[in-house]
Structure formats: structure tokens, C-alpha cells
Amino acid sequence: MAKGVFYHAGCPVCVEAEQVFLDYLDPSKVQVEVVHLGTDRSRIEEAEQAGVKSVPALVINQVVYHINYGASLDAVKES
């Protein structure tokens, strides 16, 4: 089973993307952890190291999928 991480910052774009994308992913094929970077700031560095440039973003098997532009990771760090 593939493992994934869905990074977001709680903005409306992020919340909508989380609802839509996680609904469509087959849980028998991918296990997704949701990380809210606004409340779990300790995970920002992890997201950067994974290659995340903006949120929302989904990382599956070390490949980053930038879904829609909600906020840059720099903006998340500053907030």
C-alpha cells in the first residue's frame, strides 16, 4: 500500500481540496495522513524537504502533487 501525506493550511482552497481529493483516493491503495501546517508548524520543515512549495499539496511515494494554489509555504511560515 502506498503512503501519502496531504499538507494544507486550513484555507478554503485547502479544505475543499482535502474533501474532494481524499474522497476520490482508494483507501485500499493509498493511506493518507492529513497534516494541517497552520496547527502543526513542526511539520513545515518536513513538507519543505518533501518538495512542497505551496499548499494544498499531496505527497505520495515521494512525488509532490501541487493541487491548487492556496498559499505558498513561505506564507504559511510567516503566519
Backbone as a ProteinNet text record, in pm:
[ID]
protein_1_A
[PRIMARY]
MAKGVFYHAGCPVCVEAEQVFLDYLDPSKVQVEVVHLGTDRSRIEEAEQAGVKSVPALVINQVVYHINYGASLDAVKES
[TERTIARY]
84.2	0	88.5	51.7	124.8	88.2	183.2	158.2	166.9	77.7	75.6	54.7	89.1	65.4	-1.2	-114.5	-184.3	-154.5	-77.5	-41	-135.7	-184.4	-267.4	-252.4	-313.7	-301.6	-436.7	-542.4	-673.5	-750.5	-693.7	-763.8	-878.9	-972.9	-1085.8	-1044	-942	-892.6	-841.6	-768.3	-712.7	-821.4	-919.3	-1026.6	-1106.8	-1137.3	-1211.4	-1129.6	-1000.7	-914.6	-906.6	-895.7	-891	-1017.9	-1132.2	-1258.7	-1269.8	-1235.6	-1250.4	-1148.5	-1021.4	-918	-921.9	-940.7	-940.2	-1062.5	-1170	-1288.5	-1261.8	-1177.4	-1153	-1038.8	-954.4	-843.7	-894.4	-848.4	-890	-812.9	-881.3	-811	-747.6	-782.5	-716.7	-583.3	-558	-433.8	-340	-396.2	-312.6	-367.1	-277.4	-310.1	-259.7	-351.4	-315.3	-326	-219.5	-217.4	-243.4	-331.3	-360.3	-283.3	-206.9	-126.2	-167.6	-220.7	-259.8	-138.5	-68.9	54.8	30.3	-92.2	-123.7	-128	-166.8	-173.9	-58.5	8.3	122.2	245.7	289.9	400.2	531.2	543.1	665.5	684.3	582.1	589.8	623.6	639.1	669.8	802.3	903.4	1034.4	1023.8	947.6	924.4	860.8	761.7	695	795.3	877.4	980.1	1075.1	1120.9	1213.9	1149.9	1018.6	947.4	930.7	954.3	942.5	816.9	741.8	619.7	656.4	596.6	620.8	499.1	381.4	257.5	158	56.6	-48	-180.3	-268.6	-263	-170.6	-111.9	-24.6	-37.8	-29.4	-36.7	95.4	158.1	283.4	254.8	276.6	259.1	386.5	444.4	568.2	674.8	691.7	794.1	773.4	653.7	620	518.7	546.7	461	361.8	235.4	129.7	73.4	105.9	52.1	-85.6	-188	-325.3	-383	-374.2	-428	-350.9	-347.3	-268.2	-351.7	-327.1	-392.5	-299.4	-175.5	-75	63	161.6	299.6	342.9	440.8	492.4	557.6	616	673.2	565.3	448.5	338.6	289.5	288	247.7	346.5	475.2	577.4	563.2	523.7	512.4	386.4	286	160.1	162.9
-117.7	0	123.8	221.6	347.8	432.9	514.7	608.3	749.2	833.7	971.4	1066.5	1192.6	1298.8	1413.5	1458.3	1573.6	1691.1	1788.5	1907.5	2021.1	2091.5	2208	2307	2424.8	2529.4	2575.7	2505.1	2538.4	2642.6	2695.2	2795.5	2728.4	2805.3	2746.5	2658.8	2699.9	2620	2485.3	2487.6	2365.1	2270.6	2325.4	2243.9	2177.7	2254.2	2197.6	2088	2112.9	2012.7	1886.3	1901.7	1785.1	1701.5	1765.3	1692.9	1620.5	1689.1	1631.3	1520.5	1549.8	1452.7	1328.6	1347.2	1230.8	1142.5	1203.3	1125	1033.4	1079.5	1004.5	903.5	915.5	820.5	688.6	580.5	447.2	410.2	399.6	369	230.8	143.1	13.1	22.4	137.6	155.6	259.2	356.8	461.8	501	506.7	550.4	694.3	787.7	928.8	986.5	1053.4	1128.4	1274.6	1339.5	1481.6	1563.3	1662.1	1747.4	1892.8	1954.7	2095.6	2175.4	2240.3	2310.4	2435.4	2484.9	2600.6	2564.7	2441.2	2398.9	2306.6	2249	2160.6	2215.7	2330.8	2403.2	2324.8	2228.7	2148.6	2063.2	2049.6	1966.2	2045.9	2179.5	2262.9	2221.2	2199.4	2159.4	2026.4	1934.5	1805.6	1826.8	1915.3	1944.7	2004.3	2096.9	2156.9	2050.5	1962.2	1857.2	1761.2	1745.8	1659.1	1726.4	1858.9	1931.5	2015.1	2027.8	2107.4	2255.7	2324.5	2467.9	2551.2	2490.5	2558.8	2454.7	2503.5	2414	2455.8	2362.6	2222.7	2143.3	2039.8	1950.5	1809.2	1715.6	1574.9	1510.6	1441.7	1371.3	1221.7	1150.4	1005.2	943.5	851.5	784.6	884.2	989.8	1092.4	1176.4	1175	1260.1	1362.8	1491.7	1600.6	1638.8	1647.8	1694	1822.5	1935.4	2063.7	2076.8	2074.7	2061.1	2192.4	2295.3	2425.2	2524.1	2648	2743	2806.2	2765.3	2824.6	2923.7	2880.2	2966	2905.4	2993	2942.8	2892.4	2805.9	2756	2870.5	2967.1	3083.9	3162.7	3178.4	3249.1	3173.3	3040	2958.4	2976.4	2982	3000.8	3135.3	3236.5	3372.9	3392.6	3309.5	3331.9	3280
0	0	0	-81	-86.5	34.9	75.8	185	130	178.1	132.4	247.8	221.2	318.4	242.9	293.6	238.6	329.1	277.9	354.5	318.2	421.1	395.5	510	492.5	594.1	645.7	610.1	662.8	583.9	477.1	397.7	320.4	268.4	195.9	77.6	4.4	-108.5	-58.1	52.7	110.1	159.5	228.1	283.8	172.4	67.7	-45.4	-114	-134.9	-199	-114.7	16.2	104.4	88.9	91.6	79.8	-54	-161.1	-294.9	-319.3	-296.8	-331.2	-242.8	-113.4	-26.3	-49.4	-97.4	-133.8	-253	-344.9	-467.5	-457.4	-358	-344.3	-286.9	-342.7	-299	-172.7	-58	67.7	70.2	-24.3	-30.4	-104.2	-169.8	-245.2	-185.2	-114.1	-55.2	81.3	178.5	313.8	326.3	350.9	352.9	494.2	534.3	659.3	624.3	694.6	672.2	774.6	724.4	812	789.9	893.6	891.1	939.8	847.5	882.3	966.2	965.6	1049.4	1197	1226.6	1366.7	1405.6	1308.5	1336.3	1264.7	1312.3	1247.3	1248.7	1338	1345.3	1219.7	1138.4	1018.7	891.6	905.1	787.9	724.6	805.5	751.8	676.5	730.2	663.7	526	519.6	392.5	293.3	340.1	253.4	200.1	286	244.8	145.3	153.7	59.5	-76.1	-82.4	-208.5	-221.7	-114.2	-118	-127.8	-225.3	-246	-207.6	-217.4	-182	-134.5	-64.2	-16.2	-79.2	-100.2	-63	-154.9	-98.2	-174.5	-119.8	-209.5	-173.8	-213.8	-120.5	-147.8	-136.4	-246.6	-247.7	-302.6	-226.3	-266.8	-311.1	-234.9	-254.3	-379.8	-437	-550.8	-502	-529.7	-483.1	-592	-552.4	-641.6	-581.3	-645.1	-601.3	-664.5	-581	-628.6	-679.2	-602	-636.7	-551	-590.9	-513.8	-404	-281.9	-165.8	-98.6	-73.1	-9.6	-32.2	-46.4	-56.5	79.1	80.9	208.3	286.8	216	284.2	358.7	296.9	362.6	485.6	476.8	590.4	705.7	672.1	776	845.8	771.1	825.8	909.4	887.6	959.6	1101.2
[MASK]
+++++++++++++++++++++++++++++++++++++++++++++++++++++++++++++++++++++++++++++++

